[in-house]
Amino acid sequence: TANTAVTNAAAAQGTADTAVTNAAAAQGTADTAVTNAAAAQGTADTAVTNAAAAQGTADANTAAIGQTTGLEACANGLVVADHDTGLLWEKKTGTVGVEVVCETTSGGCPDPHVVNNQYEWSNSGADPDGNAFTDFLEKLNDQVFGTADSATDVTGCFAGHCNWRIPSITEIGTIADCSAGSPCVDPVFGPTAPSWYWSASTDFGSPNATWVTSFDLGFMVTLNKTEDTFFRAVRVGSCRY
């Protein structure tokens, strides 16, 4: 009986030791879980910090780039950027009134940006040799005629750029909007004659005619190239380039 009692006591002690060992192992597992949770929290905090830094970079980039959609009247007051098409448009000046036919005006029209100026597309009948090219565009792209847009400009061309041109019929159609009535254009473009504006798109069926857009009614037709009507210059670009 005494021996049995000793054996039972030893067994009980072994069970107690096992319980202590298991408790220690459980504590180790709990400690590991706490450590892993802390590490996970640190990773989450780092992710939040990185997201905040990325947002800050995005905000800074947006501020540096400026407006990225819609129409923007550039700070120089000379041009309008359409960020949806990537085009930079000439802004007209003056007040809509009596048309001035630059072809018959002595010396041409001195200021090519006046809204009432009218030009012919062709003098010979089909070729781009009318005063729209020899007077209007020549003045815009002339390094001597214009004045530099800023101290960093090395050219006197209009708004600091020497690659102004006549828009295609598709391009000029993108700014014709009659939703607010006539003239069919956003007021940001400045004064606009409610009439025909030339495009560079020759009528394939008639080399002596080219497509024009009506800023009175918003539709497109062809017009004989020797007629006189309005122009608005364009180039690819934005307020910053």
C-alpha positions in Angstrom: 0.0 0.0 0.0 2.8 2.3 0.9 4.6 1.5 -2.4 1.3 2.2 -4.3 0.9 5.5 -2.5 4.5 6.5 -3.5 3.8 5.6 -7.1 0.6 7.6 -7.2 2.4 10.6 -5.7 5.1 10.4 -8.3 2.5 10.1 -11.0 0.6 13.1 -9.6 3.9 15.1 -9.5 4.5 14.1 -13.2 1.0 15.3 -14.1 1.7 18.6 -12.3 5.0 19.0 -14.1 3.3 18.4 -17.4 0.7 21.0 -16.6 3.4 23.5 -15.8 5.1 22.8 -19.0 1.9 23.1 -21.0 1.1 26.4 -19.2 4.6 27.7 -20.1 4.1 26.6 -23.8 0.7 28.3 -23.8 2.2 31.5 -22.4 4.9 31.3 -25.2 2.2 31.0 -27.8 0.3 33.9 -26.3 3.5 36.0 -26.3 4.1 35.1 -29.9 0.5 36.1 -30.8 1.0 39.4 -29.1 4.3 40.0 -31.0 2.7 39.1 -34.3 -0.3 41.4 -33.6 2.2 44.2 -32.8 4.1 43.5 -36.1 0.8 43.5 -38.0 -0.2 46.8 -36.5 3.2 48.2 -37.4 2.7 47.1 -41.0 -0.8 48.7 -41.1 0.6 51.9 -39.7 3.4 51.9 -42.3 0.7 51.3 -45.1 -1.3 54.3 -43.8 1.8 56.4 -43.7 2.8 55.4 -47.3 -0.8 56.1 -48.5 -0.7 59.5 -47.0 2.7 60.2 -48.6 1.4 59.0 -52.0 -1.6 61.3 -51.7 0.6 64.2 -50.8 2.7 63.5 -53.9 -0.4 63.2 -56.1 -1.7 66.5 -54.7 1.7 68.2 -55.3 1.8 66.9 -58.8 -1.7 68.1 -59.5 -0.8 71.6 -58.2 2.3 71.6 -60.4 0.5 70.5 -63.5 -2.6 72.6 -63.0 -6.1 72.0 -64.4 -6.3 68.7 -66.3 -9.9 68.6 -67.7 -12.2 71.0 -69.5 -11.5 74.5 -70.7 -8.9 76.8 -69.0 -8.4 80.5 -69.7 -4.6 80.8 -69.5 -3.1 83.4 -67.2 -1.6 85.4 -70.1 -5.2 86.3 -71.2 -4.2 85.4 -74.8 -5.2 81.8 -75.3 -7.6 79.1 -74.0 -6.6 75.5 -73.3 -8.9 72.6 -74.0 -7.6 69.8 -71.7 -10.1 67.3 -73.2 -8.6 67.6 -76.7 -5.1 68.8 -75.9 -5.5 71.9 -78.1 -4.6 75.5 -77.3 -6.8 78.1 -79.0 -6.3 81.7 -79.9 -8.6 84.1 -77.9 -10.1 86.8 -80.0 -10.3 90.5 -78.9 -12.5 93.5 -79.4 -16.3 93.7 -79.7 -18.3 91.9 -82.4 -19.5 94.5 -84.9 -19.0 95.4 -88.6 -16.9 92.8 -90.5 -13.5 94.0 -91.7 -12.3 92.3 -95.0 -8.6 92.3 -94.5 -8.0 91.4 -98.1 -9.1 94.9 -99.2 -7.7 96.8 -96.3 -4.5 98.7 -97.1 -1.6 96.8 -95.5 -4.0 94.0 -94.3 -5.4 94.0 -90.8 -2.7 95.2 -88.3 -4.0 93.2 -85.4 -4.8 89.6 -86.4 -6.7 88.9 -83.2 -9.6 91.3 -83.7 -12.8 89.4 -83.8 -14.2 91.3 -86.8 -11.3 90.4 -89.2 -12.2 88.3 -92.2 -9.7 86.5 -94.4 -9.7 84.4 -97.6 -8.5 80.8 -97.6 -7.1 80.9 -101.2 -6.2 83.7 -103.6 -5.6 81.3 -106.6 -8.7 79.2 -106.1 -7.5 76.0 -104.4 -4.0 76.5 -102.9 -3.5 77.8 -99.3 -2.2 81.2 -100.6 -4.9 83.5 -99.3 -4.3 86.2 -96.7 -5.4 83.7 -94.0 -2.0 82.2 -94.5 0.1 85.1 -95.9 -1.2 87.7 -93.3 -3.1 86.1 -90.4 -0.9 83.1 -89.7 2.3 84.9 -90.8 1.8 87.5 -88.1 1.1 84.9 -85.4 4.2 82.9 -86.3 6.5 85.9 -86.9 9.2 86.2 -84.3 9.5 90.0 -85.1 5.8 90.9 -85.2 4.8 89.7 -81.8 6.2 90.3 -78.3 7.6 87.6 -76.0 4.9 86.2 -73.6 7.4 86.1 -70.7 11.0 86.8 -69.8 11.9 83.2 -70.6 10.5 83.2 -74.1 13.1 83.4 -76.8 10.5 84.2 -79.5 8.1 87.0 -80.2 5.6 84.7 -81.8 2.0 84.8 -80.5 1.8 83.6 -76.9 5.4 82.4 -77.2 4.7 79.8 -79.8 5.5 79.8 -83.6 3.5 76.8 -84.7 0.0 78.3 -85.0 -2.2 76.8 -87.7 -5.8 76.6 -89.1 -7.8 73.9 -87.3 -9.3 70.9 -89.0 -13.0 70.7 -89.3 -13.1 68.1 -86.6 -11.0 70.3 -84.3 -13.0 73.4 -84.6 -16.2 71.4 -84.2 -15.1 70.4 -80.7 -15.6 74.0 -79.5 -18.9 74.7 -81.3 -21.5 74.5 -78.5 -25.0 76.0 -79.0 -26.4 75.0 -75.6 -26.3 78.6 -74.4 -27.5 80.1 -77.8 -25.6 82.1 -80.3 -22.7 82.5 -80.7 -22.2 78.8 -80.3 -19.1 78.8 -78.1 -18.1 79.0 -74.5 -17.6 82.7 -73.3 -14.0 81.8 -72.2 -13.0 82.1 -75.8 -13.7 85.8 -75.8 -15.7 87.6 -78.5 -16.9 85.3 -81.3 -18.7 86.3 -84.5 -21.9 84.3 -85.0 -20.8 83.3 -88.4 -18.6 80.9 -90.5 -15.1 80.0 -89.3 -12.7 78.4 -91.7 -11.1 75.0 -91.3 -8.1 73.5 -92.9 -10.2 70.6 -94.3 -10.6 70.8 -98.1 -13.8 69.3 -99.6 -12.6 66.1 -101.2 -15.2 66.5 -104.0 -14.2 70.1 -104.7 -10.6 71.3 -104.3 -11.8 74.9 -104.5 -14.0 74.6 -101.4 -13.2 73.8 -97.7 -15.3 73.0 -94.7 -16.5 75.8 -92.3 -18.3 75.7 -89.0 -21.2 78.0 -88.2 -20.9 79.6 -84.7 -24.5 80.9 -85.2 -26.3 77.6 -85.7 -23.5 75.0 -85.0 -23.6 73.1 -88.3 -20.9 72.5 -90.9 -21.0 73.2 -94.7 -18.4 73.9 -97.4 -17.5 77.3 -98.7 -15.6 78.5 -101.7 -12.0 79.2 -100.7 -11.9 82.6 -102.3 -14.7 83.9 -100.0 -13.8 86.0 -96.9 -14.8 84.8 -93.4 -13.4 84.3 -89.9 -10.4 82.4 -88.6 -9.4 81.2 -85.1 -5.9 79.8 -84.8 -5.0 76.6 -82.9 -2.0 74.5 -81.9 -1.4 71.4 -79.8 -0.5 72.4 -76.3 -1.7 73.8 -73.0 -1.2 76.9 -70.8 2.2 75.6 -69.7 3.7 74.5 -73.1 
